[in-house]
Amino acid sequence: MRRLPLAALLALLLSRSGDDSRAQSLPACPLDGGEIVAQTRIGGDLALLASYRLLQRDAHQHEARWTGELRALFVDARGWLREDGDGDGQLGDYTQDPAVALRYEAGEVASRFDRYQRDPQLGLFDSLPLSALRPLWRAGAWLSAVPDARLQRDYASAQRARHLFTALDLDQDGRFSADEQLPLQPASFSAGRYGLLDLPDAGSATQLIEHVRGAAVPELRARELLEDGVLRTQRLGMILNSQPLLIGAPAEHYDLLYADTSYSAFFKRYRQRRRVVYLGAGDGLLHAFNAGFAGSAPDGLSAHAPGAELWAYAPYNLLPHLRELGSDSAPQQAWVDAAPTAFDLRIFNEDADHPGGWGTLLVVGMRLRAAPRTLPRNAAPAAFAGFAGSEPLRTRPALLLLDVSNPEQPPRLLAELSDAALGFTLAQPAAFRVGGKWFLLFGSGPDDARRASASSSARLYVYDLAAARYVSGYAPRDLGSLAPASFIGSAVAVDWNLDFNTDSLYFGTASGEAATPGGRLLRLDLHDSPEPSAWTLHSVLEARRPLLEKPAPRLDAQQRRWLYLGSGRLLSDSDGSSRAAQAALGVIDDGSTLLDAEQLYNSSAASLDGRDTVSGISGIRSLAQLRSAVAARGGWRVDLPVESSAERASAAPLLADGSLLLATAIPTAAGSCLAAQRRLYALEPDSGALRLRTGADAAGALRSATALGAGPPLKPALLLAGGKTPAPPLRILPGAGAVLNAPQADHGAPAGSGEIDWWELHP
């Protein structure tokens, strides 16, 4: 590809910046490979498929690199993914809207799908490339068809144009006031501000911002392909780790669980809320796409097209990295690469958009992107004259907090939480309520993204969401000997006694590197107090393995508090070949005993048939015997196999249908484009025994250690399809990373706080 002056300048600047020394590399896929579905999400009656391609080339040799796509399919009452075959936007019969199943073709290094000719249970299908899939909508295609990417759409309008915004900390106070939230347009980076983009002049800034918006700038990287005789810019960046999040009607149900009538008003206000898909991409943006309404659209709302981009946000802490998007080199840092999460919280001033003070908070990190930058002012003072002070400007990995309560209004940035000790924002935080106050807990991440390691002890942060400040003692709290040379995994908040006060928060840690990983399970007890001085931190389990996924809590019939965990990591290039053995773990937290994973009952060989008969363990024949032996040891451990590399957990454990479900991955080889052999285990929660299903189960019923084939690691979720009880056994939703439990009442698409997590069965 011809390299023109500004692109060459950007490549030179990047080579001198030092940013990439700690960057996470892109998947080691061949450039001529196909499109790969990297993330899926099931929400209500929609399946969302997020994909990427390293290189696209049309018949005229136009090229577009590092692009992404987001597709939506139907999910029917039987749990099948369905095309919109006739293009009418309505689910018809299997002839009109065929059932499909996704799969990964290792030889092609591409995802494909099987289109069933009639009823999918007959098993007759045609195998087709992903490009032949007929979705309800494609967000990337909608963006490519925007006629003028430079035009800023008025938010209330439904015209095919973009509404992009950013934030500039002009007064350098670490906060973003309303007048510091600006359109992502060249005028926002005029004289005195373009230094934040790490560019030499305002003209270069204009070209870069127009490129990020999606305009074809001749001086920067080309990404136009000929489609139906029209040259269209491929504007949506790669989607790699940012699993799409669908938010519609409020679904935390605090009014039903806790008799909080103030939440009822919030639910009533938004019970017909527009469904929006949130995800980050390798184009430097957090995106929001229209997914329509669960029923008919309320009167008076803008008629956005399905899949239309409602808005996109360029984070302040990513702005110095945007220049890499104009270079011919692969993007490394300009990513919003973590999976978004959301919480319904009572932290807002009461108004029409926030009945009773309730609202929906969107939180998303950057995973292993957005390496820290320091921008000295002395070399080019004029480039920074619009910013207060004289100290260098500093940007770091951050957690983005946005108010997305009312999708008919522009989102409001509440904060970009960052800190010198935070490291990369890898894990998902947990929101919790105690004493009538709402907080956000999160931990430090790796400080070296390439090795996914931490050089110092882990730090714990707690942020008061209403007061918009860190709490005393957790700004951050150095965990010292509890987590030396470690970083923190995703957290869960648990209200064990259902009194609308979080009792404890649990989170794992990870230490070491690929060859010698370690970790612990920690617990923060709140003692029913909103005062941090009353909180106490405890070690629950010496896991001797990395614990990065969110623990799954459960209260059993004896009121014992269980935590379920899957160990392992797949973060750095060297992780793929690691042979460090991992495990599934079930531990009983009695509040005082420090457990050791090596001392837990080893249930690795235990299996359980439909009559509760145990096999594989000498001297134990019944489930009652095995449960008793496990309880005496404080829990169980199931060792995962070590083959060409170690099998490890690829997602948080999931409790459903009396089973503990754990998805695992066995990387096939180093540099194999994220491909892994995938399995799904079904374990008996009180014993860790493998559940054996009989042949009498329905077709496709979930079996223990079910092989799911090769492909990117899956993150299964439970789908509760419509219908009436009794429900048949759990079965796998083919290729979508979901497990079907149907029929059941429709629970909707939750905001997803993780509070009382063992109670909820939402995706």
N, C-alpha and C positions, 0 to 999 in steps of 0.2 A: 504494500500500500504506500502511495506517495506521501511523504512526510513534509508538511508545510510549516512555515516559520513558527507560528505560535505553538503548534503541537510539538515541534522540536524544542522550543523553549521550555514547555511544560515538562517534557521528558528529562531535560537537563536539570531543571529545578528539583524534580522528584529524585533524580539520582544523587543529588547533593543534600537532600533534606534529612536523611537518616531515618525516615519514618518506617521503612520496610524492614529494618533489622529485627523488629519484634512483631512483624505482621503475620497473620495466619495466611497460609498459601491457599490458592484456589484448588478445586478438585483436579487431580491429575488425570483428566480425561483427554482423549485424542481430539484435536480440533475438528476432525471430520466426523466425530460422533454425532448422534442425533439429539433430539430433545429428551430431557430426563425430568420426570415428575419427582421433585425433591421433597415436597410437603403436601399433606392432605389434611382436610378438616371436614368433619360432618357436623352440620348444624341444622336441626329440624329436618326439613324436607330438601335441603341442599347439600351437595358434596362439592367442596372447593379443592381444586387441583392447582398447585403452584409449581412451576417448572422453570428450567433454564436451558439455554444453549450457549456453548462457547463460540460457535461460529455458524452463521447462516450465509448462504450464497445463492443468488438467483441465477436464472439462465443467462443473464448478461454480465455475470461475474461481479455484480455489486455485492459488497460484504457488510455484514453487521455482526459485531462480536459482543459477547457477554450480555445477552438479552434474556428477558423473562416473559412469562405469560401466566395469567390467572384465568382458569375456566370454572364454570359452574355447571353441575349436572343435577338432575332430579335424583332424589332417593325415594323409592316407593314404599308402600306399607309393608312389603315383604323384605325390605332392606336392600333391594337391588339398585345399583347405579343405573340411571336411564338417560339416554340422549334425548334431546329435543329434535327428533328426526324430521318432523314436518315443519319445524320452525314457528309453531303457533304459540309457544310459551306456556302451553297447557299439557299436563301429563295425560297421554292417551293410552291405547293398548300396546302390547309388545310389538305389533307390526308397525304402528305409527312411530313409537318412541322406544326403540329396542333397548334391552338390558345390555350392559357392558361390564367387563371386568378388566382392570388394569394389570399389567405385568411388565417386568423388566427383561429385556433381551440382551444378555451379556455380550453375545457376539457382535451385535450392532452398537453396543454402548448406548442404548436408547430405550425409552419406554414405549410400549405398544399397548394395544387393547384388543380384547375379543368382543365382537359384536354378535350377540345371540340372534339366531334367525327367527325363533318364536319364543315360547316360554323357555326361560333359561334352564329350568330343571330338566329339559329334554337334552341339553348338552350339545346342541348343534350351533357352531359359531364360525365366524370368519375372523382371522387375525389381521389387524390393520395397523398402519403407522398412526401415531398420535395426531398427525395433521389431518387425518380423515375423521376425527371425532367431531360430532355435531352437538356442541354444548348449548346451554341456554344463553350464555354470553361469554365473551372473551374481553377481559379488561385491557390487555395489551393491544388488541385489535382496535378497540375504541380509541385508545390514546394515539395510535398510529394514524387514525383518520381525522384527528384534530386539524383543521385547515390552517390555523395560524397559532403556533405555539407561543408566540410573543405576546398574544392578547391575554390580559388578565380578566377572567370572567367575574362579573358581579356575582356574589355568592347566591343571591336569590334567583338568579337566572338559570335556566336549564339548557342554554345554548352549548354547542360542542366546543368548549374552550376550557382552559385550565385555571384553577384557583390555587396558586402556590404562594406560600408565605414562609417567612423565616423570622428569626429574632436576633437583635443586636444589643448586647449589653453595653450601651453607649456610656452610661455613667459608671461602669465597672464596679457595681455593687453586688454582683452575683445573682441578681434577680432580673426579671423581665416585665416591666410595666406595660400597660396597654399601648403606649406610644412607641415602645421598642419592638413591637410585633408588626412587621412590615411585609409588603408584597415582595416576593422573590423576583425582583425586576432590577435592571441595571441602575435605575435611579436610586435604589436603596444602598448602592455601593459606589456612590459618586465620590468626588474629591474628599479626602479625609477618612474614608471608610474602606477603600479597596485593599488596604494592607491586611485586613483580616482574611482575605482570600489568598494571601501570600503571592501576590502578583505585582509586577513592577509598575503598572500604570492603570488608569481608569479605563482606557480602551481595551486592554486585555481582560479586565473585569467584565466589561459589557459583553464581550464575545463569550466568555465562560458562562455567565449567567444565562444568556440566550441559549447556549448549548445545553445547559442543565434543564432549562424549560422544555427543550425538545426541538429547538429550531435547527435547521441545517446551516452550520457555520463553516464555510469552506476551509478556514484555517485550522479547524479542529477535526477530531476523529469522525470519519464518515460512518453512517449507520442507516443508509437508505437502501431499501429493496423495492424491486418492481412488483407491485401487486395489482392485478386486474388492469394493467396498462398504466398505472399511476405509481410514481416513485414516492414511497412513504417512509418516513423516519420511524425506526423502531425505538420507542421512547421508554418502555418499561425495562428496568434493569434486571439482572439475574436475581432470582429468588432461591436462596440456598437453605438457610436455617430458620427463616422467619415464617413460622407456621401461621397461615391466615386465621384471623379471629373474626367470627360473625357475632354481632351484637344486634338484637332486636328488642323485643319487649323485656322489661325488667323481670328477672327470674331468681332473685335471691330469696324471695318469699319470707322476709323478716316479719311481715304481718301475720302469716300463718304459723311460723315457728315460735315467735316470741310475743305475739299479740301486740305488735307495734303498729298502731293505727296510722301513724304518720307515714309509714311506708305504703299503706293502702292508697293514699292520695297520690304518691309518686307513681305507683303502678297504674292507677287509673289514668293519669296524665299521659303515660307512655305505653299503654297496652297495645296501641297500634303504631308504635314507633317504627320509622323506616329502618329496615335492616341494612347494616353497613358492614363491609368487610375491611378490616384493618390489617396491613402487613407492611414490612419494610423490604427494601430492595437495594441492589448494588448500583443504584443511580443517585445515592446520597439523600434519598427521600423516604419519609413515612407516608404511605398512601392510604386513602379512604375511598372505597368503591361502593357504588349503589347496588344493593341486592334486592331492592323493591320492598314489597310489603307481604306479610304472611297471609293477609286477606286482601280485600279491596283497599285502594289507597284513600285516605281521608281527603275530603274536599279542601281545595285551596292550597295544596302543596305542589311544589315544582315537580313537573313530570320528567324527571331525569331518566335517561335511557338505562336499561339493565346493563350493568357493568361499567357505567360511566364513572369517571373519577370525580368525586365530590370535592376533594381537596388533597393537597400534599404539603408536607412540612419538611423544610431543610433545617436540621438542628444547628444551633449556634456552634456546638462543639464539633460539628463536622465541616464547617465552612472552610477552614484552611486545607482540607483534604479534597475539596471538590475539583481542584485543578487536575487531579489524576484522571478524571472522567473525560477530559479533552485530549489526553495523550493516547498514543497507540499502544501503550503498555496496559496490561490487565489491571483493573482496579483492585486495590488491596485494602484501603482504609475507608473510603467514602461509602460506607454501608450502614444501613439500619438493619442489622442482621439477626437480632433476637426475636423471639416469638412474643407478640403483644399479649398482655393480659389486662383484665378490667375488673373493677369493683364498684358495686353500688354502695355509696357511703353518705352519711349525713354530716357533711363538712362545709356546706355552701351557705351563703346568705340566702334566705328565703325570698324567692321571686317566682315569676310565672314559669320559668324554666326549671326551678328547683323547689317543687312543693315540699313544705316542711323542712327545707334545707337539704333534701336528698338530691343526689346526682350520680352520674356515672363517670368514673375516673379511668382513663386509659393510661397504662404504664408500659413502656417498652425500653429495652436496653439496646446496646450495640454489639453485644456478644464479644468477639475477639477482634473488633475493628476500632477505628477512631483513636489511634495511638496518641499519646500526649504530644502537644506541640507548644513551643515557646516562640513567640514572634517579637523579636526586639524592635524597638521603635527608632533607635538612634541612627540606623543606616538610611531610613527613609521617613523622617518625621511627618512629612506631608501626607503620607499614606495612612497615618493613624490619627490625624488631627481631630477627627470627629469623635474620638474616644477620650474620656476624662483620664487625668493622671498622666504619669510618665513611665510607669512600670511596664515591662513587656506584657503583651497579651498572652494568656495561656488558655489552651483548650485541652480537654481530657475526655476519656470515655464517660458517658453519662447515662442516667435514667431519665427518660422523658415522661413528664406528667401532663396530661391534657384533659380538660373538661370536655367530654363528648356527650353530655346529657341530651342535648337537643340537636339532632343532625340537620334540622332545618336552619340552624344558625351556625356561623363559623365557629370552629373549635377555639378554645382558649388555652394557651400555654400557661400552666401554673408554675412549672419549674423544670430546669435541667439539673438534676442532682449529680454533682461530681465532687471529687476531692482528691488531693494528691496521694492519699493512701488507699483510694478505692480500687485502683487497678481497672482491669477490663470488666465491663458489666455483663457477665456471662449468665448468671442465674436469675430466676424469677423471684421477685420479692413476695412478701405476704402482707396483706392489710389485716389489721386486727382492731377490735373494740374492747376497751376496758374502762369502767367508771364513766361511761358516757362519752369518752374521747376516742378518736380514730387515729391510728398510727400506721406507718409503713416501715416494715423491717426488711433489711437487705444486708448483704455482706460483701466484703472485698473479693475481687476476682484475681486471676493471674496477673502478674506484672510483666510477664514475657509470653506473648501470644504464640510465638512460633513453637516454643516448647510446652506451652500451657502449664507454666509453673509459677510459684510465688517464692520470692526470696526472703520474705519477712512473715511474721505471724499474722494470722487472719484478723480482720477488723469487722466489728459488728456495728451497723448504723440503725438508728430508729429516728424516724421523722414524724413530727406532729403535723398532720395534714391540715387541720383547721388553722393552726397558728403559723404554718409555713416556716418551721424551723426545726433543727435537730434538737432532741431532748438532752438534758444534762447527763453526762456520763456515757452517751452513745453517739458521739459526734466526732470520731467513732470511739468504741470501746475496743482496746487491744486485748485479744484473747490470750496472748502470751503462751504459756506452757500448755494450755488446752488445745492450741492449734498452731504449733510452730511450723514455719515455712509452709503455710497452707493457704487455701482460699475456700470460700463458702459456697455450698450448693443451694438449690432452690428450697424455700421454706414453706411450712404449712402451719396455719393457726388453728388451734383446736379448742372448742368450747365443750369440754367433756360432760358437764352437767346441764347443758342447755339453759343457762340463765342469762344469755346475751352478754356475757363477759368472757373473753378469751382467757382460758386457764393457762395454756402453755403454747409455745411455739417451738417446733422441732426443725432442725436443719442439719445436714451433713457437712463434712469438710473433706478436702482432698489435699494430700501432701505428696511429695516426691514427683517423679516423672514417669514416663511410659514403662520403663523396666522395673521400677520399684515403687509402685503407687501405694499410698496408705490413706487412712481417713478415720473419722469418728462421727458418732451421732451425738449432737448436743441438744439441750433443752433449756429454754428461757421460761422460767415461771414468773407469773405476774402477780400472784397473791391478791387478785381482785382489786388492784390498786393502779391508778393512772400515774402514780409517782414513780419515776425510774429508780429512785433510791430504794424502793421496796422490792425491786425485781432481783431474782437470783438466777445464776447460770450454772448448769450442771452438765456433766458428761454422762451419757446414758450407755453408750456402747463403744468399746474399742474395736472398731470394725477391721482394722488392718487392710482396708480396701477403700478406694475413693467412693464417696457417697455424694453424688451430684444431683440426682433426680429427687423430686419432692417426695417425702415419706407419705405413706397412706395410713391414716389412723383408723382404729376400730375398737369399739367397746364390746367385749364378748358377754355371754350370758351370765358369767360370774363377776361382771363389772371389772374385769381386768383390762388394762389399757395396752393395746397392741400397736406397734409400729412396724410397717412392712417396707422393705427397702430392696433395691437392686443395685449392685455395685458395678463399677467399671467406668471407663472414659474412652471417648473417641474424639479427641480434640486436636492433637498434633499429628504431624506426618508419621512420627515414630509409634504412635499409639496403635496403628493398624497391625503392626507385626508383634505387638507385646504378647508375651505368653504368661503374664502374671495372672494367676487364677482368680476368678471372681465368683460371686455367689448371690443367691436370693436369700433374704434374711427376714425372719419374723421374730420380734423381741417383745417381751412383756416389760413395760416400764412400771415398776412398783414405787417409783419416786425416790428411791434411795440406793439401790444396788447398781454398781458399775459392772456391766456385763462385758464379756469378751467373746468375740465371734468364734474364736477357736474352742471355746468351752460350751457353746450352744449345742443342742442335740443335733447330730448329723442325720438328717432325713434324706440324704441324697439318693439312697437306694430304695426308699419307701414308695410304694404305689398302693392305690386304693380303688377297689372295685365298687360296683353299684350297691353291694350289700354291706359296705363298711368293713370289708375284710382287707387286712393289710398284708402285703407280701414284700419280700426283699429285706426285712429286718429280723435277725435271729431272735427268737423268743417272744416276738410280738405278733399277734394275729388280729387283734381288733383295733378299731380306731380309738376306742376309749383307752386302751392300754398305751397307744402311741401318744395320745394327747397328755396323759398323765406323765409319761417320761419327758415329754417336751417341757411341760410346765415346771417340772422339778429342776430343769436346767435354765429356766428363764427365757426359753424360746428355741427356735430351730434355725438350721442352716442347710441350704441345698447348694452344693458345689456345682458350678457350671463347668462343662467340659473345656479342655484345652486341646484344640486340634492343630491346624496350621498356625492359628493364633488363638488367643483366649476368647471364649464367648463372654459377652458382657451385656448388662442391661442397656437398652437403647431408649427407654422411656420410663416414666414413673409407674409404679405398680397400680393396678386397678382392681377394686373389689366389686364383684358382681355375681349374682346367681349362686351365692355360697362358695365362690371360688376366688382365689387371688390370681389375677392375670398378670403375667410379666412378659414383655416383649424383649427379645435379645437379638444381638447381632454378632456374627463371626466375620470379621473383615476377610475378604478372599485373598488379598495380596496388597502389599504396599503400592501406592500409586495406581489403584484400580478404580478411580472415578467414584469413590464413595461406595462401591458395590460391596455387599455383605450377604452372607447366608443368614436368613432371618427365621426366628422361631417364636412361638407364643406358648408359654407354659400356663397350665391350669393347675393350681396347687390348693390343697385343703388348708384353709387359713390357720387352724389351730395346731396343725401338725407338720405342714410342709410337704405332705405326701402328694405325689402326682395323682390327679384324678384320672381314672380310666373310664372312658365312655364306651358303651356297648354298641353293637351294630344296630340295635333297635332305635337309636336316636335318629332324628330327622336328618335328611341329606345335608351334608355340610356342617354337622354339629361339631362343636369345638372339642378337640381331643388334646390330651396332655402332650406337651412338646410338639405341637403341630408345626410342621415345616411350612414356611410361607414363601419359599423361593428366594432368588437373588434380587438385589436391588438396594437402593438407599435405605438405611435403617428406618423402621416405621415407629410411629407414636400412636398406638391404638387408643381408641376412645369408645365408650359405650354409647350405642345408639338405641334409644327407646322409640320404636316405631309405633304408629297408631294401631289401635285394636283393642281387644278385650282379653282379660286374663282367662284361663291360665296361660302363661308364656311357655313356649317350647324351650328346649335347651339353648344355651348360647351358641351362636355360630359366627363364623368369620364373614365379614363383608369383603368379597374378593378384591384384593389389590388396593384397598382404600385406607388401610391402617385402622380399621374400625371393627368392633365386635358388635354383632346384632343381638339384641334381646327383644324379641317381638312376639306377640303384640303387647303393647303397653299404652298407657295414656301419654299424650304428647306433653313433654315437660318444657318445650320451648328451647331457645338458645340463651344460656345464662350469661350474665356479666362475668361470673366466675371468681369469687373472692377466695375460695378455698376454705372459708370458715365452715365448721362442722362437715369436713370433707367426706367422712365416712357415710354421711347421711345422704348426700346428693349423688345422683347417678347421671349427671349431665356430661356431654362431651367436653 
